[in-house]
């Protein structure tokens, strides 16, 4: 069972138990997971030198 499946089941159980705190916590975790692939698709540049030997200051110049 994947993490997404476990969170979906935990969310359903929290709704059935009418546990608002747990439901909100699981909901926030699920939302963070849904957002993560979008933010991970862009690789941030690391400060300092780049892989091609350019420095951060001139990395945008080609």
Residue pairs with C-beta under 8 A, 6 or more apart in sequence:
1 9
3 33
4 30
4 33
7 26
7 29
7 30
7 33
8 30
10 22
10 26
11 23
11 26
11 27
11 30
14 20
14 22
14 23
14 26
15 23
45 56
45 59
47 56
48 55
48 56
49 55
49 56
50 56
50 59
54 61
